[in-house]
Amino acid sequence: MKLSTLNIPDNLKVNSEQFEQLAIANRDLHLERTATGQLIIMPPTGGTTGRKNIEIEGQLWLWNRQNKLGIVFNSSTAFHLPNGADRSPDAAWVLKERWDNLTPEQQDSFPPLCPDFVIELRSKTDSIETLREKMQEYLDNGLRLGWLIDPKNKVVEIYRQGQAVEILQHPVSLSGEDVLLGFVMELEELWK
């Protein structure tokens, strides 16, 4: 199989319909689109980040499976945010009532909403500033709770509506607070 390089001009703008067509035609690529239409291609993760992603997704999925309060999504899911961006958090959760209010067509495409909860896990190639901007974008679009987890530095930034970002140094666990009632994420495996 011949590998090709995709070069994207800085001034190329992609609308949401074009983005969806590109994403469908290139399922092997992890794509996002900013609110201004800039296309972002993210490299695949390495083994360490992949292991940590599944740890995060697994804990969130298991809690939700037991509580049935919402719907859990992995990093392959793109959400069409109210500002027009198409973003794929590493893990996301949407309150069941909000999900049920979407049409089957909306559920089957890029859901047109901002998740209630997201996790972004910093990999070795991620810029912390870019991830912080992404977390702020989620907040600006209705996110209720978000965690930016930086395993290299063992730091978690907690994002909440109407509050300053809280920074925790080497926490052992995180609480889902009043958004994910009863959810506690254990972090020991992420710090390894």
Phi and psi in degrees as a GROMACS rama.xvg file:
@    title "Ramachandran Plot"
@    xaxis  label "Phi"
@    yaxis  label "Psi"
@TYPE xy
-86.1237  131.099  LYS-2
-90.9245  141.314  LEU-3
-121.108  155.163  SER-4
-104.963  135.322  THR-5
-105.09  114.974  LEU-6
-103.924  128.276  ASN-7
-113.995  121.393  ILE-8
-62.0676  142.485  PRO-9
-57.8723  -30.5423  ASP-10
-92.2995  2.62923  ASN-11
-68.5219  127.746  LEU-12
-118.59  137.086  LYS-13
-122.4  127.392  VAL-14
-81.6294  173.134  ASN-15
-64.9881  -35.7226  SER-16
-67.4439  -43.0748  GLU-17
-63.3622  -39.7127  GLN-18
-61.5083  -45.0798  PHE-19
-61.7922  -41.1453  GLU-20
-63.3533  -43.197  GLN-21
-61.7408  -43.9486  LEU-22
-64.3919  -40.58  ALA-23
-66.669  -41.0351  ILE-24
-74.0192  -17.9711  ALA-25
-129.057  58.0628  ASN-26
-61.518  -19.6457  ARG-27
-78.7264  -13.0169  ASP-28
-97.7661  145.828  LEU-29
-98.5222  106.055  HIS-30
-113.895  148.639  LEU-31
-137.922  164.27  GLU-32
-137.892  131.731  ARG-33
-76.3424  170.417  THR-34
-63.8232  -23.3155  ALA-35
-91.2456  1.53943  THR-36
94.6297  6.29344  GLY-37
-75.0758  130.757  GLN-38
-84.6486  135.258  LEU-39
-122.528  124.882  ILE-40
-109.964  121.407  ILE-41
-103.596  138.27  MET-42
-69.3426  155.413  PRO-43
-63.7101  156.526  PRO-44
-82.2809  159.126  THR-45
-83.7076  179.422  GLY-46
-61.4107  -40.9125  GLY-47
-63.9858  -47.5368  THR-48
-66.4959  -39.7105  THR-49
-60.4222  -41.131  GLY-50
-63.1339  -41.8055  ARG-51
-71.2577  -36.5218  LYS-52
-60.5298  -44.717  ASN-53
-68.6959  -30.8466  ILE-54
-62.3597  -46.0321  GLU-55
-63.429  -51.367  ILE-56
-61.0055  -40.7885  GLU-57
-63.6212  -44.5668  GLY-58
-64.2766  -42.9026  GLN-59
-65.754  -44.0333  LEU-60
-61.3465  -46.1113  TRP-61
-62.2874  -45.1459  LEU-62
-59.0436  -45.497  TRP-63
-67.613  -36.8168  ASN-64
-60.5125  -36.9537  ARG-65
-78.28  -31.6363  GLN-66
-101.144  -25.4061  ASN-67
53.3514  40.762  LYS-68
-93.1468  -14.6244  LEU-69
-164.564  -161.092  GLY-70
-123.834  134.224  ILE-71
-102.422  141.925  VAL-72
-129.46  146.672  PHE-73
-95.9253  -174.767  ASN-74
-70.6359  -7.80204  SER-75
-82.2776  -8.55322  SER-76
-91.362  126.817  THR-77
-100.762  135.239  ALA-78
-108.012  133.94  PHE-79
-88.222  101.285  HIS-80
-72.3446  157.248  LEU-81
-55.2225  -29.0919  PRO-82
-79.6682  -2.7229  ASN-83
101.596  -10.8556  GLY-84
-73.6795  155.129  ALA-85
-117.742  110.197  ASP-86
-123.144  148.994  ARG-87
-125.264  92.8576  SER-88
-68.9672  162.26  PRO-89
-66.296  -31.752  ASP-90
-152.239  147.08  ALA-91
-147.504  158.48  ALA-92
-142.354  137.33  TRP-93
-125.746  133.268  VAL-94
-54.7104  135.491  LEU-95
-54.8145  -41.9508  LYS-96
-62.509  -38.3805  GLU-97
-67.2841  -41.8506  ARG-98
-63.229  -44.8808  TRP-99
-64.8628  -22.3879  ASP-100
-76.6143  -11.9321  ASN-101
-80.7403  149.218  LEU-102
-71.872  160.934  THR-103
-56.6543  -35.8724  PRO-104
-65.7559  -41.3449  GLU-105
-66.6787  -38.8526  GLN-106
-65.936  -33.271  GLN-107
-80.9361  -21.0564  ASP-108
-98.6044  -149.942  SER-109
-81.9983  109.896  PHE-110
-52.82  128.325  PRO-111
-83.3918  70.9477  PRO-112
-165.166  164.843  LEU-113
-97.2645  133.118  CYS-114
-58.1899  156.728  PRO-115
-74.0377  -29.1985  ASP-116
-143.493  136.632  PHE-117
-137.672  155.814  VAL-118
-126.192  131.482  ILE-119
-115.873  126.948  GLU-120
-107.289  119.298  LEU-121
-73.9728  125.07  ARG-122
-97.634  173.87  SER-123
-66.1586  -19.1371  LYS-124
-95.973  -4.57942  THR-125
-83.0997  137.483  ASP-126
-81.9187  128.914  SER-127
-63.3782  -35.8273  ILE-128
-65.7752  -41.1095  GLU-129
-62.6065  -41.6567  THR-130
-66.604  -37.6378  LEU-131
-64.1703  -40.1213  ARG-132
-63.7124  -39.3611  GLU-133
-64.6981  -42.3045  LYS-134
-62.7634  -40.9494  MET-135
-64.6512  -37.1751  GLN-136
-61.8161  -43.262  GLU-137
-58.5809  -47.6394  TYR-138
-57.7791  -45.5806  LEU-139
-62.8698  -19.1939  ASP-140
-105.404  9.43332  ASN-141
112.669  3.43052  GLY-142
-55.9523  138.221  LEU-143
-95.3881  -35.1909  ARG-144
-151.764  135.641  LEU-145
-145.489  146.505  GLY-146
-122.102  124.754  TRP-147
-103.416  111.462  LEU-148
-105.923  124.406  ILE-149
-114.494  91.7858  ASP-150
-62.9194  -34.2763  PRO-151
-60.1547  -43.7199  LYS-152
-98.1053  -0.444785  ASN-153
55.2961  47.8331  LYS-154
-125.571  142.252  VAL-155
-124.619  131.874  VAL-156
-106.695  127.235  GLU-157
-105.944  126.16  ILE-158
-110.196  127.563  TYR-159
-135.356  149.648  ARG-160
-58.8709  131.18  GLN-161
69.6712  14.8101  GLY-162
-131.002  156.496  GLN-163
-68.3943  152.908  ALA-164
-65.0707  131.827  VAL-165
-98.4474  131.758  GLU-166
-112.927  125.027  ILE-167
-114.294  132.304  LEU-168
-95.3074  117.268  GLN-169
50.6938  52.7014  HIS-170
-71.5876  152.211  PRO-171
-89.6101  -22.3064  VAL-172
-156.333  165.086  SER-173
-130.941  145.139  LEU-174
-100.627  140.516  SER-175
-76.4603  -0.525309  GLY-176
53.102  -139.348  GLU-177
-89.2631  1.92983  ASP-178
-90.4105  -49.8263  VAL-179
-112.875  79.3619  LEU-180
-57.3999  120.924  LEU-181
86.2257  -4.13798  GLY-182
-82.1661  129.649  PHE-183
-130.201  121.279  VAL-184
-96.24  124.523  MET-185
-83.6446  134.133  GLU-186
-107.539  -4.04361  LEU-187
-53.3431  -42.8128  GLU-188
-67.6968  -26.4348  GLU-189
-76.1618  -25.2242  LEU-190
-84.404  -8.07305  TRP-191
